[in-house]
Amino acid sequence: FAHALGHGVGLAPHELPRLGPNSLEHLVNGMVFTIEPGIYLVGWGGVRIEDTVVMESGKIRVISRARKV
């Protein structure tokens, strides 16, 4: 179950940067991307929860509105 931690958002559903432990991409202000950690269990399946964020002044700001319960 190899997946990245997140990806860029643009005209295509999945764009660069591809975020993960081996990513060499640099995040810059104005970039919109997702953070979507997941867990997968063999024989059961998995789940991913995705937030869309924007980089502003060197920090990320969550712009998706999904409630966290």
FENKADA-V562221 format. One record per run of one state. SS is the DSSP state (alpha for helix, beta for strand, coil for the rest). FROM is the first residue (numbers start at 1). TO is the last residue. Records with the same first field share a line. If there is no record, write none. Layout:
SS: FROM-TO ; FROM-TO
//
This chain:
coil: 1-5 ; 9-14 ; 20-31 ; 36-37 ; 42-44 ; 49-50 ; 57-58 ; 63-69
beta: 6-8 ; 15-19 ; 32-35 ; 38-41 ; 45-48 ; 51-56 ; 59-62
//
